[in-house]
């Protein structure tokens, strides 16, 4: 089963199957009685695009129904770009769905899971997949109405390579479309999140890059990235970034330096949690010096930072406890006073004991 964000779903309904309609009606009634909240729904379609269109049509019918439409508070769509994908039909249906949501008049959370067809994964290049994904995001933006009660919007891209050079091009293009309200774009008074997942999800887990736009600012999150060069994306040269999160990643001091240089925001928060530095011989005095210099050079732009459970692949934790500081002066003082757990470079690591 396709994994969907848990925060969006309380129940999964397949709108492409007729027998699920009675189940949905019953679920709506029970959930409203027990929780007094609107029904949270999603539709999952099959691998072929005709089934996707059928599922989208079914959602449109349910939203147009005065009895069941108001019960739907959130939904998630899976759109497969297969050989029979018809951009015009898909855009027309999505436009109708957004229009119907506008008529309902209540806050709504909408998500799109975009997944390339398996045949495309076999024969298409990363460049073609990213261009197709970018075109689909443009389709979503074009279908989105200027006035709508949609409160949060998620685009989840599957099976795309995070290491390809066109990843940055795609994200830059999308970021330019999701510009601040001063530029006249309607998205920014709502929360918008773009997720990209590595196409090789079975290799050492799944890598994810997410880009969140909200009223508070832009949040960038790397989760499970195994390749350190993925942390540096040219699209991050923007003054709207307010938070950067690096979680469960393999990183290096060089990758961190490139990351910090690419962020031009005057005041932003940095969080690094459960990350591993990729040094074979352990954490040395040179590593400590580089790490401290990088943080000190970036302290003027940081409003706060948090480091938790940072380890080296061979020598364990690089310092004791967690690092949490707010404000440039405090960050600099805490960085200078930070005690690293260093080991000599010529001391054999665990993998060199033989």
Buried (B, 14 or more C-beta within 10 A) or exposed (E): EEEBBEEBBBBBBBBBBEEBBEEBBEBBEEBEEEEEEBBBBBBBBBEBBBBBBBBBBBBBBBBBBEEBBBBBBBBBBBBBBBEBBEEEBBBEBBBBBBBBBBEBEEBBBBBBBBBBBEEBBEEBEBEEBBBBBBEBBBBBBEBBEEEBEBBBBBBBBBBBBBBBEBBBBBBBEBBEBBBBEEEEBBBBEBBBBBBBBBBBBEEEEBBBBBBBBBEEBBBBBBBBBBBBEBBBBEBBEBEBBBBBBBBBBBBBBBBBBBBBBBBEBEBBBBBBBBBBBBBEBBBBEEBBEBBBEBBEEBBEBBBBBBBBEBBBBBBEEBBEEEBBBBEBEBBBEBBEEBEBBBBEEEEEBEEEEE
